[in-house]
Amino acid sequence: MVDSDTVIRMRGVIGKLARQLNTSATGEGLTPTQASVLGLISGRGPLGLAELAELEGVNPTMLSRVVGKLTEWS
């Protein structure tokens, strides 16, 4: 079991990483969601839209828009 101090430290690290991702993503012209989708695909390989939507915590319609923008960008 994880103690509360570890959880607090993990939240701090995750927050810092999220801020860094937001900064780097917007610097490259990507939204944080676009950067996250690319990171998932890069780390896990090809994913179906339904699985990717579930992993991202977004609805499939929103994910389709994100993927569409990424396709236009490439």
C-alpha positions as CSV (number, residue, x, y, z in Angstrom):
1,M,0.0,0.0,0.0
2,V,1.2,3.5,-0.8
3,D,1.4,5.9,2.1
4,S,0.0,9.5,2.0
5,D,3.5,11.1,1.9
6,T,4.3,9.1,-1.3
7,V,1.0,10.1,-2.8
8,I,1.6,13.8,-2.1
9,R,5.1,13.6,-3.6
10,M,3.8,11.7,-6.7
11,R,1.1,14.4,-7.2
12,G,3.8,17.1,-7.1
13,V,6.0,15.2,-9.7
14,I,3.0,14.6,-11.9
15,G,2.0,18.3,-11.7
16,K,5.5,19.3,-12.6
17,L,5.6,16.9,-15.6
18,A,2.2,18.1,-16.8
19,R,3.4,21.7,-16.7
20,Q,6.5,20.8,-18.7
21,L,4.5,18.9,-21.2
22,N,2.1,21.8,-21.6
23,T,5.0,24.2,-22.2
24,S,6.8,22.0,-24.7
25,A,3.6,21.0,-26.5
26,T,2.5,24.5,-27.0
27,G,6.0,25.5,-28.1
28,E,5.7,23.0,-30.9
29,G,2.3,24.1,-31.9
30,L,0.5,21.0,-30.3
31,T,-2.2,21.1,-27.7
32,P,-1.5,19.0,-24.5
33,T,-4.0,16.4,-25.7
34,Q,-2.3,16.1,-29.1
35,A,1.1,15.7,-27.4
36,S,-0.3,13.1,-25.1
37,V,-1.8,11.1,-28.0
38,L,1.5,11.2,-29.8
39,G,3.3,10.0,-26.7
40,L,0.9,7.1,-26.2
41,I,1.2,6.0,-29.8
42,S,5.0,6.4,-29.7
43,G,5.3,4.4,-26.5
44,R,2.7,1.7,-27.2
45,G,2.7,1.4,-30.9
46,P,-0.5,1.4,-33.1
47,L,-3.7,1.7,-31.1
48,G,-7.3,1.6,-32.2
49,L,-9.4,4.8,-31.7
50,A,-11.6,3.3,-29.0
51,E,-8.6,2.1,-26.9
52,L,-6.8,5.5,-27.4
53,A,-9.9,7.4,-26.4
54,E,-10.2,5.3,-23.3
55,L,-6.5,5.8,-22.4
56,E,-6.8,9.5,-22.9
57,G,-10.1,9.8,-21.0
58,V,-11.9,11.6,-23.9
59,N,-14.9,10.6,-25.9
60,P,-14.3,9.1,-29.4
61,T,-15.7,12.1,-31.2
62,M,-13.1,14.4,-29.5
63,L,-10.4,11.9,-30.2
64,S,-11.3,11.8,-33.8
65,R,-10.9,15.6,-34.0
66,V,-7.5,15.4,-32.3
67,V,-6.3,12.7,-34.7
68,G,-7.7,14.6,-37.6
69,K,-5.7,17.7,-36.6
70,L,-2.6,15.6,-36.1
71,T,-3.0,14.1,-39.6
72,E,-3.4,17.6,-41.1
73,W,-0.3,18.7,-39.2
74,S,2.0,15.8,-40.4
